Amino acid sequence: MKIVKRVIIGLVIAFAIFYLVTRPQDAANAVQGAFGAVWGAGVAVVDFFVALAGG
């Protein structure tokens, strides 16, 4: 199982590097979108706890 996991991780890293080299603008947009999604989820969690604490 460990060898399969290593191969999959290696393939994902190789694809990410290939994507970064061949389409840098699209790669930057993908990273911005991912950070935006994480930021939005964090804001939603904070809003939830604020609303929960407020009443």
HTML snippet that shows the backbone in 3Dmol.js (N, CA, C, O; Angstrom):
<script src="https://3Dmol.org/build/3Dmol-min.js"></script>
<div id="view" style="width:600px;height:400px;position:relative"></div>
<script>
const pdb = `
ATOM      1  N   MET A   1       0.820  -1.196   0.000  1.00  0.00           N
ATOM      2  CA  MET A   1       0.000   0.000   0.000  1.00  0.00           C
ATOM      3  C   MET A   1       0.861   1.256   0.000  1.00  0.00           C
ATOM      4  O   MET A   1       0.497   2.255  -0.619  1.00  0.00           O
ATOM      5  N   LYS A   2       2.005   1.216   0.691  1.00  0.00           N
ATOM      6  CA  LYS A   2       2.861   2.401   0.741  1.00  0.00           C
ATOM      7  C   LYS A   2       3.408   2.767  -0.630  1.00  0.00           C
ATOM      8  O   LYS A   2       3.533   3.945  -0.964  1.00  0.00           O
ATOM      9  N   ILE A   3       3.735   1.741  -1.430  1.00  0.00           N
ATOM     10  CA  ILE A   3       4.279   2.020  -2.759  1.00  0.00           C
ATOM     11  C   ILE A   3       3.226   2.680  -3.653  1.00  0.00           C
ATOM     12  O   ILE A   3       3.554   3.562  -4.447  1.00  0.00           O
ATOM     13  N   VAL A   4       1.987   2.265  -3.530  1.00  0.00           N
ATOM     14  CA  VAL A   4       0.911   2.864  -4.321  1.00  0.00           C
ATOM     15  C   VAL A   4       0.721   4.323  -3.921  1.00  0.00           C
ATOM     16  O   VAL A   4       0.540   5.193  -4.772  1.00  0.00           O
ATOM     17  N   LYS A   5       0.763   4.575  -2.633  1.00  0.00           N
ATOM     18  CA  LYS A   5       0.614   5.951  -2.149  1.00  0.00           C
ATOM     19  C   LYS A   5       1.761   6.831  -2.651  1.00  0.00           C
ATOM     20  O   LYS A   5       1.540   7.973  -3.051  1.00  0.00           O
ATOM     21  N   ARG A   6       2.971   6.305  -2.630  1.00  0.00           N
ATOM     22  CA  ARG A   6       4.120   7.071  -3.117  1.00  0.00           C
ATOM     23  C   ARG A   6       4.011   7.353  -4.607  1.00  0.00           C
ATOM     24  O   ARG A   6       4.336   8.451  -5.059  1.00  0.00           O
ATOM     25  N   VAL A   7       3.557   6.373  -5.366  1.00  0.00           N
ATOM     26  CA  VAL A   7       3.411   6.559  -6.809  1.00  0.00           C
ATOM     27  C   VAL A   7       2.344   7.612  -7.101  1.00  0.00           C
ATOM     28  O   VAL A   7       2.543   8.472  -7.959  1.00  0.00           O
ATOM     29  N   ILE A   8       1.230   7.554  -6.407  1.00  0.00           N
ATOM     30  CA  ILE A   8       0.161   8.532  -6.620  1.00  0.00           C
ATOM     31  C   ILE A   8       0.626   9.937  -6.254  1.00  0.00           C
ATOM     32  O   ILE A   8       0.368  10.889  -6.991  1.00  0.00           O
ATOM     33  N   ILE A   9       1.304  10.071  -5.127  1.00  0.00           N
ATOM     34  CA  ILE A   9       1.822  11.386  -4.727  1.00  0.00           C
ATOM     35  C   ILE A   9       2.828  11.904  -5.750  1.00  0.00           C
ATOM     36  O   ILE A   9       2.817  13.087  -6.092  1.00  0.00           O
ATOM     37  N   GLY A  10       3.694  11.022  -6.235  1.00  0.00           N
ATOM     38  CA  GLY A  10       4.664  11.412  -7.265  1.00  0.00           C
ATOM     39  C   GLY A  10       3.987  11.875  -8.544  1.00  0.00           C
ATOM     40  O   GLY A  10       4.408  12.860  -9.151  1.00  0.00           O
ATOM     41  N   LEU A  11       2.942  11.172  -8.954  1.00  0.00           N
ATOM     42  CA  LEU A  11       2.206  11.569 -10.150  1.00  0.00           C
ATOM     43  C   LEU A  11       1.512  12.911  -9.972  1.00  0.00           C
ATOM     44  O   LEU A  11       1.502  13.734 -10.887  1.00  0.00           O
ATOM     45  N   VAL A  12       0.938  13.132  -8.805  1.00  0.00           N
ATOM     46  CA  VAL A  12       0.274  14.414  -8.536  1.00  0.00           C
ATOM     47  C   VAL A  12       1.284  15.560  -8.561  1.00  0.00           C
ATOM     48  O   VAL A  12       1.011  16.619  -9.127  1.00  0.00           O
ATOM     49  N   ILE A  13       2.435  15.351  -7.957  1.00  0.00           N
ATOM     50  CA  ILE A  13       3.476  16.391  -7.954  1.00  0.00           C
ATOM     51  C   ILE A  13       3.986  16.639  -9.367  1.00  0.00           C
ATOM     52  O   ILE A  13       4.182  17.788  -9.763  1.00  0.00           O
ATOM     53  N   ALA A  14       4.202  15.570 -10.131  1.00  0.00           N
ATOM     54  CA  ALA A  14       4.670  15.727 -11.512  1.00  0.00           C
ATOM     55  C   ALA A  14       3.648  16.491 -12.350  1.00  0.00           C
ATOM     56  O   ALA A  14       4.014  17.356 -13.145  1.00  0.00           O
ATOM     57  N   PHE A  15       2.367  16.171 -12.172  1.00  0.00           N
ATOM     58  CA  PHE A  15       1.328  16.886 -12.907  1.00  0.00           C
ATOM     59  C   PHE A  15       1.293  18.359 -12.510  1.00  0.00           C
ATOM     60  O   PHE A  15       1.141  19.228 -13.368  1.00  0.00           O
ATOM     61  N   ALA A  16       1.433  18.642 -11.222  1.00  0.00           N
ATOM     62  CA  ALA A  16       1.410  20.032 -10.760  1.00  0.00           C
ATOM     63  C   ALA A  16       2.573  20.818 -11.364  1.00  0.00           C
ATOM     64  O   ALA A  16       2.395  21.959 -11.791  1.00  0.00           O
ATOM     65  N   ILE A  17       3.750  20.219 -11.401  1.00  0.00           N
ATOM     66  CA  ILE A  17       4.906  20.905 -11.989  1.00  0.00           C
ATOM     67  C   ILE A  17       4.695  21.111 -13.487  1.00  0.00           C
ATOM     68  O   ILE A  17       4.975  22.188 -14.013  1.00  0.00           O
ATOM     69  N   PHE A  18       4.203  20.081 -14.173  1.00  0.00           N
ATOM     70  CA  PHE A  18       3.921  20.200 -15.604  1.00  0.00           C
ATOM     71  C   PHE A  18       2.906  21.307 -15.876  1.00  0.00           C
ATOM     72  O   PHE A  18       3.086  22.106 -16.794  1.00  0.00           O
ATOM     73  N   TYR A  19       1.847  21.352 -15.080  1.00  0.00           N
ATOM     74  CA  TYR A  19       0.809  22.367 -15.231  1.00  0.00           C
ATOM     75  C   TYR A  19       1.366  23.756 -14.970  1.00  0.00           C
ATOM     76  O   TYR A  19       1.036  24.708 -15.677  1.00  0.00           O
ATOM     77  N   LEU A  20       2.208  23.870 -13.957  1.00  0.00           N
ATOM     78  CA  LEU A  20       2.816  25.159 -13.621  1.00  0.00           C
ATOM     79  C   LEU A  20       3.716  25.658 -14.743  1.00  0.00           C
ATOM     80  O   LEU A  20       3.717  26.850 -15.049  1.00  0.00           O
ATOM     81  N   VAL A  21       4.476  24.769 -15.355  1.00  0.00           N
ATOM     82  CA  VAL A  21       5.405  25.161 -16.412  1.00  0.00           C
ATOM     83  C   VAL A  21       4.672  25.470 -17.714  1.00  0.00           C
ATOM     84  O   VAL A  21       5.013  26.428 -18.407  1.00  0.00           O
ATOM     85  N   THR A  22       3.670  24.667 -18.045  1.00  0.00           N
ATOM     86  CA  THR A  22       3.016  24.846 -19.342  1.00  0.00           C
ATOM     87  C   THR A  22       1.899  25.886 -19.324  1.00  0.00           C
ATOM     88  O   THR A  22       1.622  26.506 -20.350  1.00  0.00           O
ATOM     89  N   ARG A  23       1.259  26.085 -18.184  1.00  0.00           N
ATOM     90  CA  ARG A  23       0.145  27.039 -18.095  1.00  0.00           C
ATOM     91  C   ARG A  23       0.225  27.828 -16.783  1.00  0.00           C
ATOM     92  O   ARG A  23      -0.599  27.635 -15.890  1.00  0.00           O
ATOM     93  N   PRO A  24       1.213  28.713 -16.672  1.00  0.00           N
ATOM     94  CA  PRO A  24       1.417  29.416 -15.399  1.00  0.00           C
ATOM     95  C   PRO A  24       0.245  30.308 -14.988  1.00  0.00           C
ATOM     96  O   PRO A  24      -0.059  30.405 -13.799  1.00  0.00           O
ATOM     97  N   GLN A  25      -0.412  30.956 -15.939  1.00  0.00           N
ATOM     98  CA  GLN A  25      -1.537  31.824 -15.598  1.00  0.00           C
ATOM     99  C   GLN A  25      -2.701  31.007 -15.043  1.00  0.00           C
ATOM    100  O   GLN A  25      -3.327  31.401 -14.059  1.00  0.00           O
ATOM    101  N   ASP A  26      -2.989  29.876 -15.673  1.00  0.00           N
ATOM    102  CA  ASP A  26      -4.068  29.010 -15.191  1.00  0.00           C
ATOM    103  C   ASP A  26      -3.721  28.419 -13.819  1.00  0.00           C
ATOM    104  O   ASP A  26      -4.593  28.268 -12.964  1.00  0.00           O
ATOM    105  N   ALA A  27      -2.447  28.087 -13.619  1.00  0.00           N
ATOM    106  CA  ALA A  27      -2.031  27.554 -12.325  1.00  0.00           C
ATOM    107  C   ALA A  27      -2.203  28.610 -11.232  1.00  0.00           C
ATOM    108  O   ALA A  27      -2.641  28.297 -10.125  1.00  0.00           O
ATOM    109  N   ALA A  28      -1.860  29.848 -11.544  1.00  0.00           N
ATOM    110  CA  ALA A  28      -2.030  30.930 -10.571  1.00  0.00           C
ATOM    111  C   ALA A  28      -3.505  31.141 -10.251  1.00  0.00           C
ATOM    112  O   ALA A  28      -3.866  31.358  -9.094  1.00  0.00           O
ATOM    113  N   ASN A  29      -4.348  31.079 -11.262  1.00  0.00           N
ATOM    114  CA  ASN A  29      -5.784  31.221 -11.035  1.00  0.00           C
ATOM    115  C   ASN A  29      -6.329  30.088 -10.174  1.00  0.00           C
ATOM    116  O   ASN A  29      -7.194  30.308  -9.326  1.00  0.00           O
ATOM    117  N   ALA A  30      -5.824  28.875 -10.391  1.00  0.00           N
ATOM    118  CA  ALA A  30      -6.269  27.730  -9.594  1.00  0.00           C
ATOM    119  C   ALA A  30      -5.872  27.904  -8.131  1.00  0.00           C
ATOM    120  O   ALA A  30      -6.657  27.602  -7.231  1.00  0.00           O
ATOM    121  N   VAL A  31      -4.662  28.389  -7.894  1.00  0.00           N
ATOM    122  CA  VAL A  31      -4.205  28.601  -6.517  1.00  0.00           C
ATOM    123  C   VAL A  31      -5.024  29.711  -5.855  1.00  0.00           C
ATOM    124  O   VAL A  31      -5.420  29.589  -4.696  1.00  0.00           O
ATOM    125  N   GLN A  32      -5.274  30.785  -6.591  1.00  0.00           N
ATOM    126  CA  GLN A  32      -6.099  31.859  -6.042  1.00  0.00           C
ATOM    127  C   GLN A  32      -7.495  31.353  -5.706  1.00  0.00           C
ATOM    128  O   GLN A  32      -8.050  31.708  -4.667  1.00  0.00           O
ATOM    129  N   GLY A  33      -8.058  30.536  -6.569  1.00  0.00           N
ATOM    130  CA  GLY A  33      -9.378  29.976  -6.309  1.00  0.00           C
ATOM    131  C   GLY A  33      -9.388  29.081  -5.081  1.00  0.00           C
ATOM    132  O   GLY A  33     -10.333  29.111  -4.293  1.00  0.00           O
ATOM    133  N   ALA A  34      -8.336  28.285  -4.918  1.00  0.00           N
ATOM    134  CA  ALA A  34      -8.246  27.399  -3.755  1.00  0.00           C
ATOM    135  C   ALA A  34      -8.129  28.207  -2.469  1.00  0.00           C
ATOM    136  O   ALA A  34      -8.803  27.909  -1.483  1.00  0.00           O
ATOM    137  N   PHE A  35      -7.276  29.228  -2.475  1.00  0.00           N
ATOM    138  CA  PHE A  35      -7.147  30.064  -1.279  1.00  0.00           C
ATOM    139  C   PHE A  35      -8.445  30.812  -0.991  1.00  0.00           C
ATOM    140  O   PHE A  35      -8.818  30.990   0.168  1.00  0.00           O
ATOM    141  N   GLY A  36      -9.125  31.245  -2.034  1.00  0.00           N
ATOM    142  CA  GLY A  36     -10.414  31.910  -1.848  1.00  0.00           C
ATOM    143  C   GLY A  36     -11.445  30.991  -1.216  1.00  0.00           C
ATOM    144  O   GLY A  36     -12.225  31.411  -0.361  1.00  0.00           O
ATOM    145  N   ALA A  37     -11.444  29.743  -1.640  1.00  0.00           N
ATOM    146  CA  ALA A  37     -12.387  28.773  -1.068  1.00  0.00           C
ATOM    147  C   ALA A  37     -12.072  28.505   0.395  1.00  0.00           C
ATOM    148  O   ALA A  37     -12.977  28.442   1.227  1.00  0.00           O
ATOM    149  N   VAL A  38     -10.794  28.347   0.711  1.00  0.00           N
ATOM    150  CA  VAL A  38     -10.398  28.107   2.107  1.00  0.00           C
ATOM    151  C   VAL A  38     -10.731  29.318   2.961  1.00  0.00           C
ATOM    152  O   VAL A  38     -11.232  29.177   4.076  1.00  0.00           O
ATOM    153  N   TRP A  39     -10.454  30.511   2.441  1.00  0.00           N
ATOM    154  CA  TRP A  39     -10.760  31.735   3.181  1.00  0.00           C
ATOM    155  C   TRP A  39     -12.263  31.856   3.417  1.00  0.00           C
ATOM    156  O   TRP A  39     -12.694  32.190   4.521  1.00  0.00           O
ATOM    157  N   GLY A  40     -13.050  31.589   2.400  1.00  0.00           N
ATOM    158  CA  GLY A  40     -14.505  31.658   2.528  1.00  0.00           C
ATOM    159  C   GLY A  40     -15.037  30.653   3.544  1.00  0.00           C
ATOM    160  O   GLY A  40     -15.956  30.962   4.304  1.00  0.00           O
ATOM    161  N   ALA A  41     -14.468  29.461   3.560  1.00  0.00           N
ATOM    162  CA  ALA A  41     -14.889  28.459   4.538  1.00  0.00           C
ATOM    163  C   ALA A  41     -14.530  28.907   5.952  1.00  0.00           C
ATOM    164  O   ALA A  41     -15.317  28.722   6.880  1.00  0.00           O
ATOM    165  N   GLY A  42     -13.361  29.488   6.117  1.00  0.00           N
ATOM    166  CA  GLY A  42     -12.958  29.986   7.437  1.00  0.00           C
ATOM    167  C   GLY A  42     -13.878  31.095   7.927  1.00  0.00           C
ATOM    168  O   GLY A  42     -14.259  31.119   9.097  1.00  0.00           O
ATOM    169  N   VAL A  43     -14.230  31.999   7.047  1.00  0.00           N
ATOM    170  CA  VAL A  43     -15.140  33.087   7.398  1.00  0.00           C
ATOM    171  C   VAL A  43     -16.506  32.520   7.785  1.00  0.00           C
ATOM    172  O   VAL A  43     -17.125  32.994   8.737  1.00  0.00           O
ATOM    173  N   ALA A  44     -16.972  31.524   7.063  1.00  0.00           N
ATOM    174  CA  ALA A  44     -18.265  30.916   7.366  1.00  0.00           C
ATOM    175  C   ALA A  44     -18.251  30.245   8.742  1.00  0.00           C
ATOM    176  O   ALA A  44     -19.230  30.333   9.483  1.00  0.00           O
ATOM    177  N   VAL A  45     -17.154  29.579   9.086  1.00  0.00           N
ATOM    178  CA  VAL A  45     -17.052  28.927  10.395  1.00  0.00           C
ATOM    179  C   VAL A  45     -17.046  29.976  11.503  1.00  0.00           C
ATOM    180  O   VAL A  45     -17.718  29.812  12.522  1.00  0.00           O
ATOM    181  N   VAL A  46     -16.291  31.047  11.304  1.00  0.00           N
ATOM    182  CA  VAL A  46     -16.259  32.118  12.307  1.00  0.00           C
ATOM    183  C   VAL A  46     -17.644  32.736  12.458  1.00  0.00           C
ATOM    184  O   VAL A  46     -18.093  32.972  13.580  1.00  0.00           O
ATOM    185  N   ASP A  47     -18.324  32.999  11.355  1.00  0.00           N
ATOM    186  CA  ASP A  47     -19.681  33.552  11.409  1.00  0.00           C
ATOM    187  C   ASP A  47     -20.628  32.622  12.172  1.00  0.00           C
ATOM    188  O   ASP A  47     -21.471  33.078  12.945  1.00  0.00           O
ATOM    189  N   PHE A  48     -20.480  31.316  11.947  1.00  0.00           N
ATOM    190  CA  PHE A  48     -21.306  30.345  12.644  1.00  0.00           C
ATOM    191  C   PHE A  48     -21.104  30.429  14.154  1.00  0.00           C
ATOM    192  O   PHE A  48     -22.072  30.469  14.912  1.00  0.00           O
ATOM    193  N   PHE A  49     -19.845  30.455  14.587  1.00  0.00           N
ATOM    194  CA  PHE A  49     -19.588  30.499  16.015  1.00  0.00           C
ATOM    195  C   PHE A  49     -19.988  31.827  16.651  1.00  0.00           C
ATOM    196  O   PHE A  49     -20.410  31.863  17.807  1.00  0.00           O
ATOM    197  N   VAL A  50     -19.856  32.915  15.897  1.00  0.00           N
ATOM    198  CA  VAL A  50     -20.299  34.199  16.396  1.00  0.00           C
ATOM    199  C   VAL A  50     -21.808  34.190  16.569  1.00  0.00           C
ATOM    200  O   VAL A  50     -22.318  34.669  17.581  1.00  0.00           O
ATOM    201  N   ALA A  51     -22.526  33.652  15.595  1.00  0.00           N
ATOM    202  CA  ALA A  51     -23.980  33.575  15.695  1.00  0.00           C
ATOM    203  C   ALA A  51     -24.402  32.619  16.837  1.00  0.00           C
ATOM    204  O   ALA A  51     -25.388  32.870  17.530  1.00  0.00           O
ATOM    205  N   LEU A  52     -23.661  31.550  17.015  1.00  0.00           N
ATOM    206  CA  LEU A  52     -23.956  30.593  18.072  1.00  0.00           C
ATOM    207  C   LEU A  52     -23.746  31.224  19.446  1.00  0.00           C
ATOM    208  O   LEU A  52     -24.551  31.018  20.355  1.00  0.00           O
ATOM    209  N   ALA A  53     -22.680  31.982  19.598  1.00  0.00           N
ATOM    210  CA  ALA A  53     -22.382  32.624  20.873  1.00  0.00           C
ATOM    211  C   ALA A  53     -23.347  33.774  21.156  1.00  0.00           C
ATOM    212  O   ALA A  53     -23.633  34.090  22.311  1.00  0.00           O
ATOM    213  N   GLY A  54     -23.842  34.392  20.088  1.00  0.00           N
ATOM    214  CA  GLY A  54     -24.717  35.542  20.250  1.00  0.00           C
ATOM    215  C   GLY A  54     -26.154  35.189  20.592  1.00  0.00           C
ATOM    216  O   GLY A  54     -26.923  36.048  21.026  1.00  0.00           O
ATOM    217  N   GLY A  55     -26.504  33.982  20.407  1.00  0.00           N
ATOM    218  CA  GLY A  55     -27.857  33.762  20.794  1.00  0.00           C
ATOM    219  C   GLY A  55     -28.591  32.645  20.222  1.00  0.00           C
ATOM    220  O   GLY A  55     -29.760  32.442  20.547  1.00  0.00           O
TER     221      GLY A  55
END
`;
const viewer = $3Dmol.createViewer("view");
viewer.addModel(pdb, "pdb");
viewer.setStyle({}, {cartoon: {color: "spectrum"}});
viewer.zoomTo();
viewer.render();
</script>
